[in-house]
Amino acid sequence: MISGNKWRKLKLNLQQARFKGQQSLLTMGGAHSNHILATAEAARIFGFKSIGIIRGMAAKLENPTLSAAAKAGMRIEIVPKSDFDFYQTWEGKDALKASFGNCYFIPQGGANYYGVQGCQEIIGELPFMPDRIFLATATGTTLQGLTLAAKGETRLTAISVLKGDDLIRPKMEADFLSLLGDRETVEDLMSTVEILSDFHHGGYAKTSIKLISFMQRFHNETGIKLDPVYTAKAAYAMFELAKKAALSKSEKWVFMHTGGLQGIAAMEDQLGYEIYPDC
Ligand SMILES: *Cc1c(COP(=O)(O)O)cnc(C)c1O
């Protein structure tokens, strides 16, 4: 499954890999990473080999994400957290290239320039320009793309799925400043961005009873499944805000479903029951 925003972040990276004549994609991620599976599937479909470096020795090859990635042909290398952190440094990347040969490197979460550029396309595909867009955020790559493409014409409300992560805004400000070269332009753009940090429900890949029952109610009423790690937290936040806000009828809110449904199985394993039992 190449889920949601992960395809947006991969598309131009795959194009680059092809331009460079690379045959293998090398990327990194957690044991249940949507990005890992999306990269494995995209590599299979577009004829690349793929290697996935997986964080932490507790990762199990048999888990739903890694087994699907392996089935798509990805070579999976589970490494200790300390090695994983090292591989995220420049020196570490050189070490990776030395051990795996000449590969096209895609950072964790597809968080690079081509990832941001791919996400910019989303705005152009909207049938109208909403007053406000809600989305889940982790690396902030999708949010950066939307912000650049919207050019201040819509408010972006990003729900951080990580606990205590205050790094997205400063990173965006720094990246935008080097891109746009003007502090006032960056401040104008960033004034349309709001990052909510109180809806993580315990932290990354953690959940709460409230969140699970919200997912079930949402599915009953709309027929749409949310994933527990990202989209459920963002939709939950949007409904909480809607309860509090005096919504004017003419205000248009858009919720961006960024995908991630393959992560439901891992959460169900952890919970010991099915989140959506009737489907
Ligand atoms: C990866 C992911 C996100 C976060 O995207 P970023 O660009 O890293 O902020 C949001 N939703 C889903 C379903 C994801 O898989």
The ligand as an SDF file (V2000), in Angstrom:
LIG
                    3D

 15 15  0  0  0  0  0  0  0  0999 V2000
    3.7590   10.1480    7.6850 C   0  0  0  0  0  0  0  0  0  0  0  0
    2.3560   10.5260    7.9260 C   0  0  0  0  0  0  0  0  0  0  0  0
    1.9920   11.8160    8.3410 C   0  0  0  0  0  0  0  0  0  0  0  0
    2.9960   12.8710    8.6790 C   0  0  0  0  0  0  0  0  0  0  0  0
    3.5410   13.4940    7.5560 O   0  0  0  0  0  0  0  0  0  0  0  0
    4.7860   14.4870    7.6950 P   0  0  0  0  0  0  0  0  0  0  0  0
    5.0050   14.9720    6.3390 O   0  0  0  0  0  0  0  0  0  0  0  0
    5.9410   13.6540    8.2100 O   0  0  0  0  0  0  0  0  0  0  0  0
    4.4420   15.5380    8.6880 O   0  0  0  0  0  0  0  0  0  0  0  0
    0.6420   12.1100    8.4730 C   0  0  0  0  0  0  0  0  0  0  0  0
   -0.3040   11.1680    8.2360 N   0  0  0  0  0  0  0  0  0  0  0  0
    0.0100    9.9130    7.8550 C   0  0  0  0  0  0  0  0  0  0  0  0
   -1.0860    8.9360    7.6510 C   0  0  0  0  0  0  0  0  0  0  0  0
    1.3500    9.5530    7.6870 C   0  0  0  0  0  0  0  0  0  0  0  0
    1.6460    8.2980    7.3090 O   0  0  0  0  0  0  0  0  0  0  0  0
  1  2  1  0
  2  3  1  0
  2 14  2  0
  3  4  1  0
  3 10  2  0
  4  5  1  0
  5  6  1  0
  6  7  2  0
  6  8  1  0
  6  9  1  0
 10 11  1  0
 11 12  2  0
 12 13  1  0
 12 14  1  0
 14 15  1  0
M  END
$$$$
